[in-house]
């Protein structure tokens, strides 16, 4: 895709200088000199990909300036302008000049995403705002004094768009979607102000305990879906509130360490909560930490970046043998086969839907307020409110009915179930009219989809390797991008020991403290000759729930295994601190999918989940270093 750079300048004369013979201002002279130097330095690369850089040597075609234009078509400075103003605060005449500049650049808007257009560097004073929306801006450079808050947002907003390729499709790759801002400000102040503005506009409070946090905590702790009701969520909230975890405004009153201590001493009164107490406390603390770390990632370009590379091993030949042996087993793709009892599935769906709809009726909320009227001591007439109640009144069905074919087609589109099976479900639904309401139909469809995925996952019989269809090796072993902020939490980054040679990469991002401890102990074991964290989304196993990505790949010496141990390539899913009874049904099913996948791939590969390094040694039969 194309790459556009924007320069926001403080004066037109620094780009267009009519007093000079060549008409170039100070900024253009500097740019032209640096550009010529750059293309000389990248001469070989530009020649190799010349179709993507047409006419790159013609400097007049790769750069352009768009400024306010007067009625005589001359580029002009804006009257009454200073950098603290918004573009909307200037005189009417100046606004007309700006609009003419916008019209000019809009004429070339679509050309800028084409490789046939050489223009890549745009200088502007004020002619770029909501009318201009090039998604492929990857670099912003502010060559002027501090702008107003609105102007800053408009400038940054020029680069906060999902880029598109030449066919117009949006790019969702986080490795590509990165905006570089060269600001006339310190990194600390720039990043702080941008983050504060983001949080303020998103109404984001990192210490707020939302209903979503409580619900997902219950789900991840293994509480059965049918037990997670609004009443249980509210009970969970009230018990945490009584313990002082957060106040009546749902705001945490303590820091992470203090909150963790309060949670340790908490004994749940509710039977369901008490049954899952350990995981509820751990997950609640973990999700609040995650919420607090949800920041816009702003890297300081002035500092040397953390270079994360594949490390050199003692013997290149030995490394290639190990690496490609592991790669061959990880790049294979498979598909699963399952055998679902159709009649049982349909009857189960009917029962669940009828239970869900048993109390369905259409109500209208009516508020009735009562008051008393009379004269006060000053003989003035006044009315005093004495009551306020809300009643639900059954008003019957008031919606355009959907035909059976409309309902069936909608469910079929979202679940891929055959029509006949859905018609059979429809025949058994007692309150069929409820499905005329789109929100009810959406929820029922989701329930069917969840039940379908669970049924398929529980009834998978085998996996089969797909010949000629492989995963991208580069994506499986892609290195993590490391930034300064990653080091704010001591456990977030694992840095390989330079004196040990078994970690594939220099750095890894960890998901938990337990995972970092696992990596450190793997590195210390001489029987582990190679290990790496697998890139999420790079290595995937197809499951009814979507793609599943295990955590680790470990290669061990044959003579470092206990008698009877199978294989030397180990794929490990880490569930730090969890017991088998704590795993959710989805987790259990995904782990089983992993086992069947690798059973189809190779007898040299063994897959399992572990909750600690000791558990890893036991399940995989790996000896400790001698």
C-alpha positions as CSV (number, residue, x, y, z in Angstrom):
1,X,0.0,0.0,0.0
2,X,1.1,3.6,-0.5
3,X,2.6,5.8,2.2
4,X,1.9,9.5,2.6
5,X,3.8,11.9,4.9
6,X,2.2,15.2,6.0
7,X,4.2,18.3,7.1
8,X,2.2,21.0,9.0
9,X,4.1,24.3,8.6
10,X,3.9,27.6,10.4
11,X,4.0,29.8,7.3
12,X,3.4,29.5,3.6
13,X,6.6,31.5,2.8
14,X,8.7,28.7,4.3
15,X,7.5,26.5,1.6
16,X,6.7,29.0,-1.2
17,X,9.2,31.9,-1.3
18,X,8.4,34.3,-4.1
19,X,11.5,36.4,-3.4
20,X,13.8,33.5,-4.6
21,X,14.4,32.6,-8.3
22,X,13.4,29.0,-7.8
23,X,10.4,29.9,-5.5
24,X,11.5,27.4,-2.8
25,X,11.2,28.3,0.8
26,X,13.4,27.2,3.6
27,X,11.6,24.0,4.3
28,X,11.5,22.9,0.7
29,X,15.3,23.5,0.3
30,X,16.0,21.4,3.3
31,X,13.6,18.7,2.2
32,X,15.0,18.5,-1.4
33,X,18.5,18.2,-0.1
34,X,17.7,15.4,2.4
35,X,15.5,13.6,-0.2
36,X,18.2,13.5,-2.8
37,X,20.6,12.1,-0.2
38,X,18.0,9.4,0.9
39,X,17.3,8.1,-2.6
40,X,21.0,7.7,-3.2
41,X,21.3,5.7,0.0
42,X,18.4,3.4,-1.0
43,X,19.2,3.2,-4.7
44,X,19.4,-0.6,-4.9
45,X,16.1,-1.1,-3.0
46,X,14.3,1.5,-5.1
47,X,15.5,-0.1,-8.3
48,X,14.3,-3.5,-7.1
49,X,10.8,-2.2,-6.5
50,X,10.7,0.5,-9.1
51,X,7.1,-0.3,-10.1
52,X,6.0,0.9,-6.6
53,X,8.1,4.1,-6.8
54,X,7.3,5.7,-10.2
55,X,9.2,8.8,-11.0
56,X,10.8,8.9,-7.5
57,X,13.8,10.8,-8.9
58,X,11.6,13.7,-10.0
59,X,11.5,15.6,-6.8
60,X,8.8,18.1,-8.1
61,X,6.4,15.2,-8.4
62,X,7.0,13.5,-5.0
63,X,6.3,16.6,-3.0
64,X,3.5,19.2,-3.1
65,X,2.1,22.0,-0.9
66,X,-1.5,22.8,-0.4
67,X,-2.3,26.2,1.1
68,X,-5.1,28.7,1.3
69,X,-5.8,30.3,-2.1
70,X,-7.2,33.7,-2.8
71,X,-9.7,34.6,-5.6
72,X,-6.8,35.2,-8.0
73,X,-5.6,31.6,-7.4
74,X,-2.5,32.8,-5.4
75,X,-1.4,30.9,-2.3
76,X,-1.6,33.2,0.6
77,X,-1.0,33.5,4.3
78,X,-4.2,33.4,6.4
79,X,-5.2,36.8,7.8
80,X,-5.5,37.0,11.6
81,X,-3.9,33.6,12.0
82,X,-1.9,32.3,15.0
83,X,-1.2,28.7,16.0
84,X,-3.4,28.8,19.1
85,X,-6.5,29.2,16.9
86,X,-8.7,26.6,15.4
87,X,-9.3,26.8,11.7
88,X,-13.0,27.6,12.5
89,X,-12.0,30.8,14.3
90,X,-10.6,32.8,11.4
91,X,-12.2,35.5,9.4
92,X,-14.8,34.7,6.7
93,X,-12.5,35.8,3.9
94,X,-9.7,33.6,5.3
95,X,-12.2,30.7,5.6
96,X,-13.0,31.1,1.9
97,X,-9.3,30.9,1.0
98,X,-8.9,27.8,3.1
99,X,-11.9,26.1,1.4
100,X,-10.3,26.7,-2.0
101,X,-7.2,25.0,-0.8
102,X,-9.2,22.0,0.4
103,X,-11.0,21.8,-2.9
104,X,-7.7,21.6,-4.7
105,X,-6.3,18.7,-2.6
106,X,-9.7,16.9,-2.7
107,X,-9.3,16.7,-6.5
108,X,-6.3,14.3,-6.0
109,X,-7.7,12.5,-2.9
110,X,-8.2,9.1,-4.7
111,X,-5.0,9.3,-6.7
112,X,-2.9,9.2,-3.5
113,X,-3.7,5.5,-2.7
114,X,-2.5,4.4,-6.2
115,X,1.1,3.3,-6.9
116,X,0.9,5.2,-10.2
117,X,0.8,8.5,-8.3
118,X,4.4,9.5,-7.2
119,X,3.2,12.2,-4.7
120,X,4.1,11.1,-1.2
121,X,5.0,14.2,0.8
122,X,2.5,17.0,1.4
123,X,3.1,20.4,3.0
124,X,0.1,22.2,4.5
125,X,-0.6,25.2,6.6
126,X,-4.3,24.7,7.4
127,X,-5.9,23.2,4.4
128,X,-6.4,19.7,5.8
129,X,-9.3,19.0,8.1
130,X,-12.5,16.9,8.0
131,X,-12.9,17.4,4.2
132,X,-9.7,15.5,3.5
133,X,-9.5,11.9,4.6
134,X,-6.5,10.0,3.1
135,X,-6.3,6.7,5.1
136,X,-2.7,6.0,4.1
137,X,-0.9,8.7,6.2
138,X,1.8,7.0,8.2
139,X,4.0,10.0,9.2
140,X,3.1,13.4,10.6
141,X,5.7,16.2,11.1
142,X,4.7,19.4,12.9
143,X,7.0,22.3,11.9
144,X,5.2,25.0,13.9
145,X,4.5,26.2,17.4
146,X,1.9,24.6,19.6
147,X,-1.5,24.5,18.1
148,X,-4.9,24.7,19.8
149,X,-6.4,21.6,21.2
150,X,-8.9,21.3,18.3
151,X,-6.1,21.8,15.7
152,X,-3.9,19.2,17.4
153,X,-6.7,16.7,17.3
154,X,-7.3,17.5,13.6
155,X,-3.6,17.0,12.8
156,X,-3.2,13.7,14.7
157,X,-6.6,12.6,13.2
158,X,-5.1,12.8,9.7
159,X,-3.0,9.7,10.6
160,X,-5.5,7.8,12.7
161,X,-7.2,5.9,9.9
162,X,-7.0,2.3,9.0
163,X,-4.9,2.2,5.8
164,X,-6.2,0.7,2.5
165,X,-4.6,-1.3,-0.3
166,X,-5.0,-0.4,-4.0
167,X,-8.3,-2.4,-4.1
168,X,-9.7,-0.3,-1.2
169,X,-9.6,-3.1,1.4
170,X,-8.8,-2.0,5.0
171,X,-5.5,-3.3,6.5
172,X,-6.0,-4.8,10.0
173,X,-2.3,-5.8,10.6
174,X,-1.1,-4.1,13.8
175,X,2.5,-4.4,12.6
176,X,1.6,-2.2,9.6
177,X,-0.9,0.2,11.3
178,X,1.6,2.5,13.1
179,X,1.6,6.3,12.9
180,X,4.9,8.1,13.4
181,X,4.6,11.6,14.8
182,X,7.6,14.0,14.7
183,X,6.4,16.6,17.2
184,X,7.8,19.9,18.4
185,X,7.3,18.7,22.0
186,X,9.0,16.4,24.5
187,X,8.0,12.8,24.2
188,X,6.8,12.7,27.8
189,X,4.4,15.7,27.4
190,X,3.2,14.6,24.0
191,X,2.3,11.1,25.1
192,X,0.8,12.3,28.4
193,X,-1.5,14.8,26.7
194,X,-2.6,12.4,24.0
195,X,-3.3,9.7,26.5
196,X,-5.3,12.0,28.8
197,X,-7.3,13.3,25.9
198,X,-8.1,9.7,24.7
199,X,-9.2,8.7,28.2
200,X,-11.3,11.8,28.7
201,X,-13.1,11.5,25.3
202,X,-13.7,7.8,25.8
203,X,-15.0,8.4,29.4
204,X,-12.4,5.8,30.4
205,X,-11.6,5.2,34.0
206,X,-9.1,2.5,34.6
207,X,-10.3,2.0,38.2
208,X,-14.0,1.6,37.3
209,X,-15.4,-1.9,37.9
210,X,-17.9,-2.4,35.2
211,X,-20.6,-5.0,34.8
212,X,-18.6,-6.4,31.9
213,X,-15.5,-6.9,34.1
214,X,-17.7,-8.8,36.7
215,X,-19.4,-11.0,34.1
216,X,-16.2,-12.0,32.3
217,X,-14.6,-12.7,35.7
218,X,-17.4,-15.1,36.5
219,X,-17.1,-16.8,33.1
220,X,-13.3,-17.2,33.2
221,X,-13.5,-18.6,36.8
222,X,-15.5,-21.5,35.4
223,X,-18.9,-20.6,36.7
224,X,-21.4,-22.5,34.5
225,X,-23.1,-20.2,31.9
226,X,-26.6,-21.0,33.1
227,X,-25.7,-19.8,36.6
228,X,-24.3,-16.4,35.5
229,X,-27.5,-14.4,35.9
230,X,-28.0,-10.7,36.5
231,X,-28.7,-11.6,40.1
232,X,-25.4,-13.4,40.5
233,X,-23.5,-10.5,39.0
234,X,-25.2,-8.1,41.4
235,X,-24.4,-10.4,44.3
236,X,-20.8,-10.6,43.3
237,X,-20.7,-6.8,43.1
238,X,-22.3,-6.4,46.5
239,X,-19.9,-8.8,48.2
240,X,-16.9,-7.0,46.7
241,X,-18.3,-3.6,47.7
242,X,-19.0,-4.7,51.3
243,X,-15.4,-5.8,51.6
244,X,-14.3,-2.3,50.5
245,X,-12.8,-3.5,47.2
246,X,-14.6,-0.6,45.5
247,X,-17.1,2.1,46.5
248,X,-20.7,2.9,45.7
249,X,-19.6,4.6,42.4
250,X,-17.9,1.3,41.4
251,X,-14.4,2.8,41.7
252,X,-11.5,0.9,43.2
253,X,-10.4,2.5,46.4
254,X,-6.9,0.9,46.7
255,X,-3.9,0.2,44.5
256,X,-3.3,-3.3,43.0
257,X,-1.3,-4.6,46.0
258,X,-3.8,-3.4,48.6
259,X,-6.7,-4.7,46.5
260,X,-5.0,-8.1,46.2
261,X,-4.6,-8.2,50.0
262,X,-8.3,-7.4,50.5
263,X,-9.3,-10.1,48.1
264,X,-7.1,-12.7,50.0
265,X,-9.1,-12.2,53.1
266,X,-12.5,-12.2,51.4
267,X,-14.9,-15.2,52.1
268,X,-17.9,-15.2,49.8
269,X,-21.2,-15.7,51.4
270,X,-22.9,-16.9,48.2
271,X,-22.5,-20.6,47.6
272,X,-21.7,-20.4,43.9
273,X,-19.1,-17.6,44.4
274,X,-17.5,-19.5,47.3
275,X,-17.2,-22.6,45.2
276,X,-15.1,-20.7,42.6
277,X,-13.5,-18.3,45.1
278,X,-9.8,-18.8,44.2
279,X,-10.2,-18.2,40.5
280,X,-12.7,-15.3,41.0
281,X,-10.2,-13.4,43.1
282,X,-7.3,-14.1,40.7
283,X,-9.2,-13.2,37.5
284,X,-10.8,-10.1,39.0
285,X,-7.3,-8.7,40.0
286,X,-5.9,-9.7,36.6
287,X,-8.7,-8.0,34.6
288,X,-8.4,-4.8,36.5
289,X,-4.6,-4.8,35.9
290,X,-5.3,-5.4,32.2
291,X,-7.8,-2.5,32.1
292,X,-5.3,-0.2,33.8
293,X,-2.7,-1.0,31.1
294,X,-5.0,-0.4,28.1
295,X,-3.1,2.6,26.8
296,X,-2.4,4.0,23.4
297,X,1.0,2.6,22.7
298,X,3.2,5.7,22.0
299,X,6.9,4.8,21.3
300,X,9.7,7.3,21.9
301,X,11.5,7.5,18.6
302,X,14.4,9.4,20.2
303,X,15.5,6.3,22.1
304,X,17.2,3.3,20.6
305,X,14.6,0.7,19.8
306,X,14.7,-2.8,21.5
307,X,15.8,-5.0,18.6
308,X,14.2,-8.4,19.0
309,X,15.9,-11.0,16.8
310,X,16.4,-14.8,16.5
311,X,19.6,-15.5,18.4
312,X,22.7,-17.2,17.1
313,X,23.3,-20.8,18.2
314,X,26.5,-22.7,18.8
315,X,26.2,-24.6,15.5
316,X,24.3,-23.1,12.6
317,X,23.9,-26.6,11.2
318,X,22.5,-27.9,14.5
319,X,20.1,-25.0,14.8
320,X,18.7,-25.4,11.3
321,X,18.1,-29.1,11.9
322,X,16.2,-28.4,15.1
323,X,14.4,-25.3,13.7
324,X,13.2,-26.9,10.5
325,X,12.2,-30.1,12.3
326,X,10.0,-28.0,14.5
327,X,8.8,-25.9,11.6
328,X,7.7,-28.9,9.5
329,X,5.4,-30.0,12.3
330,X,3.9,-26.6,13.1
331,X,3.2,-25.4,9.5
332,X,0.8,-28.4,8.8
333,X,-2.8,-27.4,8.7
334,X,-5.6,-29.8,9.6
335,X,-9.4,-30.0,9.6
336,X,-11.6,-31.6,12.2
337,X,-14.3,-34.2,11.8
338,X,-17.2,-34.5,14.2
339,X,-20.3,-36.5,14.6
340,X,-23.2,-34.6,16.2
341,X,-26.5,-36.3,17.0
342,X,-28.9,-34.1,14.9
343,X,-32.1,-35.0,16.7
344,X,-30.6,-34.5,20.1
345,X,-29.1,-31.2,19.1
346,X,-32.4,-29.9,17.7
347,X,-34.4,-30.9,20.8
348,X,-31.8,-29.4,23.1
349,X,-32.0,-26.1,21.2
350,X,-35.8,-26.1,21.4
351,X,-35.7,-26.7,25.1
352,X,-33.2,-23.9,25.7
353,X,-35.1,-21.4,23.6
354,X,-38.4,-22.2,25.2
355,X,-36.9,-21.7,28.6
356,X,-35.4,-18.4,27.5
357,X,-38.7,-17.2,26.1
358,X,-41.0,-18.6,28.8
359,X,-41.6,-15.1,30.4
360,X,-41.5,-13.1,27.2
361,X,-44.1,-10.4,26.7
362,X,-44.1,-6.9,25.3
363,X,-44.3,-4.3,28.0
364,X,-44.4,-0.6,28.0
365,X,-42.9,1.3,30.9
366,X,-45.3,4.0,32.2
367,X,-44.2,6.5,34.9
368,X,-47.0,7.8,37.1
369,X,-46.2,10.8,39.3
370,X,-48.6,12.1,42.0
371,X,-48.6,15.4,43.8
372,X,-50.6,17.6,46.2
373,X,-51.7,21.2,45.4
374,X,-52.5,24.0,47.8
375,X,-51.6,27.4,49.1
376,X,-48.5,28.0,51.2
377,X,-48.1,30.4,54.1
378,X,-47.6,33.3,51.7
379,X,-50.9,32.4,50.0
380,X,-49.1,31.4,46.8
381,X,-50.4,28.4,44.9
382,X,-47.9,25.5,44.7
383,X,-47.8,21.8,43.9
384,X,-45.6,19.4,45.8
385,X,-44.6,16.0,44.4
386,X,-45.8,13.2,46.7
387,X,-45.1,10.0,44.7
388,X,-43.3,8.6,41.6
389,X,-43.8,5.0,40.4
390,X,-43.0,3.1,37.2
391,X,-45.4,0.4,36.0
392,X,-44.9,-2.2,33.2
393,X,-48.1,-2.4,31.1
394,X,-48.6,-5.3,28.6
395,X,-49.4,-3.7,25.3
396,X,-49.3,-6.9,23.1
397,X,-47.3,-7.5,19.9
398,X,-46.6,-4.3,17.9
399,X,-44.1,-5.3,15.3
400,X,-44.1,-6.3,11.6
401,X,-44.2,-10.1,11.6
402,X,-41.4,-12.1,10.0
403,X,-42.2,-15.1,7.9
404,X,-40.8,-18.5,8.8
405,X,-38.5,-18.3,5.7
406,X,-37.1,-15.0,6.9
407,X,-36.4,-16.3,10.3
408,X,-34.8,-19.6,9.0
409,X,-32.7,-17.7,6.4
410,X,-31.4,-15.4,9.1
411,X,-30.4,-18.2,11.5
412,X,-29.0,-20.2,8.7
413,X,-26.8,-17.3,7.5
414,X,-25.3,-16.9,11.0
415,X,-24.9,-20.5,12.0
416,X,-24.5,-22.4,8.7
417,X,-27.1,-25.0,9.9
418,X,-29.2,-26.7,7.2
419,X,-32.7,-25.2,6.6
420,X,-34.5,-28.4,7.6
421,X,-32.9,-28.5,11.0
422,X,-33.9,-24.9,11.7
423,X,-37.5,-25.5,10.5
424,X,-37.7,-28.4,12.9
425,X,-36.6,-26.0,15.7
426,X,-39.1,-23.4,14.7
427,X,-41.9,-26.0,14.9
428,X,-41.0,-26.7,18.5
429,X,-40.7,-23.1,19.7
430,X,-43.8,-22.2,21.8
431,X,-43.6,-18.4,21.6
432,X,-42.8,-18.2,17.9
433,X,-44.1,-14.5,17.7
434,X,-41.1,-13.4,19.9
435,X,-38.8,-14.0,16.9
436,X,-40.5,-11.2,15.1
437,X,-38.5,-8.9,17.3
438,X,-34.9,-8.5,15.8
439,X,-33.2,-8.3,19.2
440,X,-34.8,-11.5,20.4
441,X,-34.0,-13.2,17.1
442,X,-30.4,-12.1,17.5
443,X,-30.1,-13.6,21.0
444,X,-31.8,-16.8,20.0
445,X,-29.5,-17.2,17.0
446,X,-26.5,-16.6,19.4
447,X,-27.7,-19.3,21.7
448,X,-28.1,-21.7,18.8
449,X,-24.5,-20.9,17.7
450,X,-23.0,-21.4,21.1
451,X,-24.8,-24.7,21.5
452,X,-23.7,-25.8,18.0
453,X,-20.0,-25.0,18.7
454,X,-20.2,-26.8,22.1
455,X,-21.8,-29.8,20.4
456,X,-19.2,-30.0,17.6
457,X,-16.3,-29.6,20.0
458,X,-17.6,-32.3,22.4
459,X,-18.1,-34.7,19.4
460,X,-14.9,-34.3,17.4
461,X,-13.7,-37.7,16.3
462,X,-10.4,-36.9,14.6
463,X,-8.3,-34.4,12.7
464,X,-6.9,-34.8,9.2
465,X,-3.9,-33.1,7.7
466,X,-4.7,-31.0,4.6
467,X,-2.1,-31.7,1.9
468,X,-0.6,-28.6,0.2
469,X,-2.1,-26.2,2.7
470,X,0.4,-24.9,5.2
471,X,0.8,-22.0,7.7
472,X,3.3,-19.2,7.1
473,X,6.5,-20.2,8.9
474,X,7.4,-16.5,9.3
475,X,4.2,-15.7,11.1
476,X,4.5,-18.7,13.5
477,X,8.0,-17.6,14.7
478,X,7.5,-13.8,14.4
479,X,9.2,-11.9,17.1
480,X,7.4,-9.6,19.5
481,X,7.7,-5.9,19.1
482,X,9.2,-4.5,22.4
483,X,8.6,-1.0,23.7
484,X,9.7,1.0,26.8
485,X,6.3,0.7,28.4
486,X,6.5,-3.1,28.4
487,X,9.2,-2.9,31.1
488,X,6.9,-1.0,33.5
489,X,5.7,-4.4,34.9
490,X,8.6,-6.5,36.0
491,X,7.0,-9.8,34.8
492,X,5.9,-8.5,31.4
493,X,9.1,-9.1,29.5
494,X,11.4,-12.2,29.5
495,X,14.9,-11.4,28.4
496,X,17.0,-14.3,27.3
497,X,20.2,-15.0,29.2
498,X,23.2,-14.3,26.9
499,X,25.0,-17.2,28.4
500,X,22.3,-19.7,27.6
501,X,21.5,-20.6,24.0
502,X,18.1,-22.4,24.1
503,X,15.6,-19.4,23.8
504,X,14.9,-18.7,20.2
505,X,14.4,-15.0,20.5
506,X,16.0,-12.2,22.5
507,X,12.8,-11.0,24.1
508,X,9.3,-12.4,24.8
509,X,6.1,-10.7,26.0
510,X,4.6,-12.6,28.9
511,X,0.9,-12.9,29.8
512,X,1.4,-13.5,33.5
513,X,4.0,-13.9,36.3
514,X,3.5,-17.6,36.2
515,X,4.4,-17.7,32.5
516,X,7.6,-15.8,33.1
517,X,8.6,-18.2,35.8
518,X,7.9,-21.1,33.4
519,X,10.2,-19.5,30.8
520,X,13.0,-18.9,33.2
521,X,13.0,-22.5,34.4
522,X,12.9,-23.8,30.8
523,X,15.9,-21.7,30.0
524,X,17.8,-23.1,33.0
525,X,17.2,-26.8,32.0
526,X,20.1,-28.2,29.9
527,X,17.8,-30.9,28.5
528,X,15.7,-28.2,26.8
529,X,17.7,-27.4,23.6
530,X,15.2,-24.9,22.1
531,X,12.0,-23.2,23.2
532,X,10.0,-20.3,22.0
533,X,6.6,-18.6,22.6
534,X,4.4,-19.1,19.6
535,X,2.9,-16.0,18.0
536,X,-0.8,-15.6,18.6
537,X,-2.6,-16.0,15.3
538,X,0.6,-17.2,13.6
539,X,0.3,-20.9,14.6
540,X,-3.4,-21.9,14.8
541,X,-5.5,-25.0,15.2
542,X,-8.9,-25.0,13.6
543,X,-11.6,-25.6,16.3
544,X,-15.4,-25.1,16.4
545,X,-14.7,-21.9,18.5
546,X,-12.4,-20.5,15.9
547,X,-8.6,-20.5,15.7
548,X,-6.8,-21.8,18.8
549,X,-3.2,-20.8,19.4
550,X,-1.2,-22.7,22.1
551,X,1.5,-20.9,24.0
552,X,4.9,-22.6,23.7
553,X,7.0,-24.9,21.5
554,X,9.8,-26.9,23.3
555,X,12.4,-29.2,21.9
556,X,14.1,-31.6,24.3
557,X,17.1,-34.0,24.0
558,X,16.1,-37.6,23.7
559,X,18.5,-38.6,26.5
560,X,16.9,-35.9,28.7
561,X,13.6,-37.7,28.8
562,X,12.3,-40.1,31.4
563,X,11.9,-43.8,30.3
564,X,8.8,-44.2,28.2
565,X,8.4,-40.6,27.2
566,X,7.1,-40.0,23.7
567,X,8.4,-37.5,21.2
568,X,10.9,-34.7,21.4
569,X,8.8,-31.8,20.1
570,X,6.5,-30.5,22.9
571,X,3.7,-28.0,22.3
572,X,2.5,-26.5,25.6
573,X,-0.5,-24.6,26.7
574,X,0.1,-22.8,30.0
575,X,-2.6,-22.3,32.5
576,X,-0.6,-20.9,35.4
577,X,-1.9,-22.0,38.8
578,X,-5.1,-23.7,37.5
579,X,-6.3,-27.1,38.5
580,X,-8.1,-29.4,36.0
581,X,-11.4,-28.7,37.8
582,X,-10.9,-25.0,37.3
583,X,-10.8,-25.3,33.4
584,X,-13.9,-24.1,31.6
585,X,-15.7,-26.4,29.2
586,X,-14.4,-24.3,26.3
587,X,-10.8,-24.6,27.5
588,X,-11.2,-28.3,28.0
589,X,-12.6,-28.7,24.5
590,X,-9.8,-26.6,22.9
591,X,-7.1,-28.7,24.7
592,X,-8.7,-31.8,23.3
593,X,-8.7,-30.3,19.8
594,X,-4.9,-29.6,20.3
595,X,-4.3,-33.2,21.2
596,X,-6.2,-34.6,18.2
597,X,-4.5,-32.1,15.8
598,X,-1.0,-33.1,16.8
599,X,-1.9,-36.8,16.8
600,X,-2.7,-36.4,13.1
601,X,0.5,-34.3,12.5
602,X,3.3,-36.5,13.9
603,X,4.1,-39.1,16.5
604,X,7.2,-37.0,17.4
605,X,5.0,-34.2,18.7
606,X,3.2,-34.3,22.0
607,X,0.7,-31.7,23.2
608,X,-0.7,-31.0,26.7
609,X,-1.6,-28.2,29.0
610,X,0.4,-27.4,32.2
611,X,-0.1,-25.2,35.2
612,X,3.5,-24.9,36.2
613,X,7.1,-26.0,35.3
614,X,6.8,-29.0,37.6
615,X,3.6,-30.0,35.9
616,X,5.4,-29.7,32.6
617,X,8.2,-32.0,33.7
618,X,5.7,-34.6,35.0
619,X,3.3,-34.6,32.0
620,X,6.1,-34.6,29.3
621,X,8.6,-36.7,31.1
622,X,11.4,-34.2,31.0
623,X,14.3,-34.6,33.4
624,X,15.7,-31.8,35.4
625,X,19.3,-30.7,34.5
626,X,21.9,-33.0,35.8
